[in-house]
Amino acid sequence: MPKVSSLVVPYASYLRVYEPLAAFPEPERAHWSRYARRTDRPSYQDELRRSLADLLPTPPVPVPVHESSDAFVVESDGVVCVCPWRTRLRGWQALGELPGQLPASVLDAVLPPVVRRQTAADYEQWLVRNPDARPWIRTSTWQVPLNWFVLVADEERQFEKGYEKRGDEGADGEGAEPACAPVLRYRTPMVQARRRVARGLKTLRDTLDDGPLVEGLTDVGRWLEEFHPRSLVELDYGGLVHALTEEQLAEDHSAADVAEGIEALRNGDGEGAGEAYARLMERWRAVRDRQFSN
């Protein structure tokens, strides 16, 4: 069998909430309980491959016809927690953001207007029946929003170096195993994430005018309130690990920089806050600029 590339687009980061099984009503709870025992659960890369495959037909399928029955699963302090993909809902929401991200000519070529209009109408009809629906996953391309780092702490940072799996590779790639990409993520209890949001918002509102950082953090805080208090919050660099060198990933302590900046504001140290912000801007501007490289 030929070797399959492990490189997957898009270059996206993820903010996920894992809820304990007790948070789900029956029969959904039973479904996730059975699902958590599976050993063949798909990864976020599998979700991306499925979504990309849906764009190949004519006309393309911008969102799945049926909602996903998959989820990410972790165990925290002996409690099984799941993060449903809800790919269809997230696809609808992402479709509404595309006009601000792509030129009209490119957007029309990828997703014709008639397809977008029908998809938007389907979403509106669905929302009438599901007014309280919300995703367990938030996605951001070519960056990690600074307000996400407020939720986590540097000591919760998990960095795993990438490595190349070795096999007895023949001339046609037979026997070779794919490379394993680096992993950079943070995980924190929901109670900690909510506490940090509240403290961060108080400091920002006391020291800064309303702006994107305050608005974004307020929005994330409201989203977190929708979930079980014993949930787990995860900030995952996801596909962004392919846009950064391993050295850059190892040296990336953005959560510490954000915490330092907020603490400096709290103490009236404008110079210290400015230095922390400058480090963050330099680091993430270099990543965002790669979006437009040839």
N, C-alpha and C positions, 0 to 999 in steps of 0.2 A: 504494500500500500504506500502511495506517495506521502511524503511528509507534508503536513498542513501547517501553514504559517500561524503563529500565535498572535500576530499583530492585528488588533481590532480597533476600528474607529467607532464612534467619535472620541475625541480627547475630552472626556467628561469626568467630573467629580460628582459624588453622591452624598446626600444627607439622608440617613435611613433611621427609622424607628422600628425597633423589634418589640412587639407586645407579648406578654405571657399568654399562654393558651387560655387562661381564665378570662381574659378580656374579650374573647370571641363567643358569640352566642351559638347554640346548636342550630343546625347540624354543621356549621362551619368549624366549630371547635374540634369535632370528631375528624373532619377532613384534615385539618392541620396536624392533629395528633398522629394520624396515620402517615401523613406526608413527612413529618419530622423523623420517622423511623426509616425512611428510604435511604439507601446508600448511593443512589444514582441521581441525586438532585442536580439540576442544571445550574450553571454559573451566570453571572451578569454578562459574560461574553456570549453565552448561548442566547440570551435575550436579545442582545445586539444583532447577532447573526440572523435571528428570526425576523427582526424588524427590517433589516436591510433586504432580506429576501422578499419581503412583502412589497418593496418598492420596485422590483424588477418587472412584474406583469404590466400589461397595458389594458386598461388604465391601472395605475399603481394603487396599492391598498395602504393608505396613510396610517390607519389604525387597525388593529385586529378586529375581525368580525365578532369574535367572542372574547370575553374577559379571561385573562390568564388564571390558571389554577396553581401556579407555581409561587414559591416564596423563598426567601433566604432564612436560614435557621441558625441560631446560636444557643448555647446553654450558658446561663449566667447564675452563679451561686446555686446550681442544681435546678434552676427553673428553665424550662424550654421556652424560648421566645421566637416568634416568627415575624417576618417582615414581608407581607404579600406584595407581589410585583405590581399588580393592578396596571398592567401594561396598556390596556385599552384606555383607561381613564387618563393616564399620564400622556398617552399619545394625543388625545383630544386637547389636553391643556397645552402641550408643546406646540400643536398646530396653530393655536391662537397666538403664539409668540413669534412665529416664523416671519410674518411681514416686517417686523422690526429688525430682523437679523439678516435677511437676504434681499438683494436687489429684486425688483418685481420681475424682471426678465428671467432671472435664474429660478425664482420661486415658481413662475408659470411653467417653466420647462420641466421642473422636477415634479410638481404637483399642479396639474391644470386647474384653472379657476372653478370649473364645474365640479371637479372632485372635491375641492376644498369647501365649496358651498354645500354640497350634499353631506359631507362629513360634519360640518358645523351644525346643520339642521338635525342630524342624528344625535349630536351631543345635547342640543337644546331639549329635544324630546326626552332623552334619557335623564337629564337633570330634573325634569318635572317629576319623574318617578323616584328620583334619588337625590333630593335636595341637600342632604347632609353628607354626601360622599366626599371623601378626602383621600389623597394618596399617602402611602406610608414612606414614599421615596421622593426626594427633591433632587433635581439634576441641574448642573451648571456646566456649560461647555467652555473650555480654554481658561478656566480659573476656578479657584475656590473662593466664593464670596467672603469678604472679611468678617461679616456678621456671623458666619458659621463658626469661626474660630472662637467666638465669645463663649460658645457652649461647652468647650473642652479645655483641658489643661495639658501642659507640656508633659507632665508625668504620666498621662494616659496615652501618650504617643507610642505607636507600634510600628517599627520599621523592620522589614525583612528584605535582605538583599536578593536580587535576582540571581539565577544560576542556569547553566546549560545542562540539561539531562543528557547523559551519554548512553549510547546503545551501539550494537554492532551494525553500523550503517553500511549498506551495500551501495553499489553505483547508482541505483534508482531511488535511494533514500530508504530502502526497506530496513526496518529495524531501528530507525532513528526515532528519538522521542523529542517532543517540542520543548523549547526553552520555557523556563518559569520566570515570569516578570516580577520585578520588585513589588512590594506592598508597603504602602504608607497610609495609616489610618489611626483614628482615635475612637475610643469607646468610653462612654460615661453613663452612669445611672441617670434616669430621667429627672430625679429630684435635684441632682447636681446641675444638670443643664438648665432647668428652670430657675434655680437660684442664681446662677451666673447671668442669665438673661436679665433678671430683675435688677441685680446689682449693676450690671453694665448699662442698662437703660437709665437708671437713676443718675449715674455719673455723666453719661453723654447728654442727657437732658439738662442737667445742672450746669454743664460747661460749654455746650455747643448749641448752635442753632439747629433746627430740624433740617435733615438732609437725608441722602440715600442710606447712610449707615444706620441712623436712628430708625428710619422707615423700614429698612430691611430687617433689623433686629426685632422691631415691634411685630412685624408680620410672622417671623419665625417663632416668636414667643406665643403668639395666638395659635399657631399650628401645633406647637407642642402641647398646649392645653387640651387638645382633642384626644389625647392618648392616655392609656392606663398609667398611673403614677409609678408602677414597678417596671415600666418599660426601660429599654436600653437604647441610647442614642449613639449612632455611628457616623463619623465623618470619614469618608473613604476617597482617596485621591483617584481611584479607579483608573481610567485610561490616561490620565495626566502623567502617570509614571513613564509613559512612552515619549513624552515631550520634555522630559528632564533627564539629565545624566544621573548616574547612581551617586556621584559625589554631591550633586545639587540636592538630591533627595535626602542624603545623609545629613546635610547641613541645614535642611529646612526645618526651622522651629517657629513657624508662623504663629502658632497658638501662643507661644511664649511672648512673641513680639506684640501681639494684640493685647495680651494681659498686661504687659509692661506699659503699653501706651495708655490703657484705661486707668491703671494705677497712678501713672504720672498725672493724668488729668485730675484724678481724685485728690491728689496732693498739691494741685496748683502748679505743677512743673510743666509748663508749656513747652520748654525746650526738649525735655526728655520725651514727651509725647510726640513731638515733631520728628525726633530721631527714629523712634520706633516706627512711625508711619512711613518715613522715607525708606527704611529697610524693606518694609512690606511692598511699597509701590515699586521699588527697583526690582524686587524678586518676581512679582506677578506681572509687571509690564513686559518683562522679557518673555514670559510664557504666552501672554496674550498676543504679542507681536508675531509670534510664530504662526498664528492663524492666517496671516496674510502673506506669509513667505511662499515663494514659488518652489 
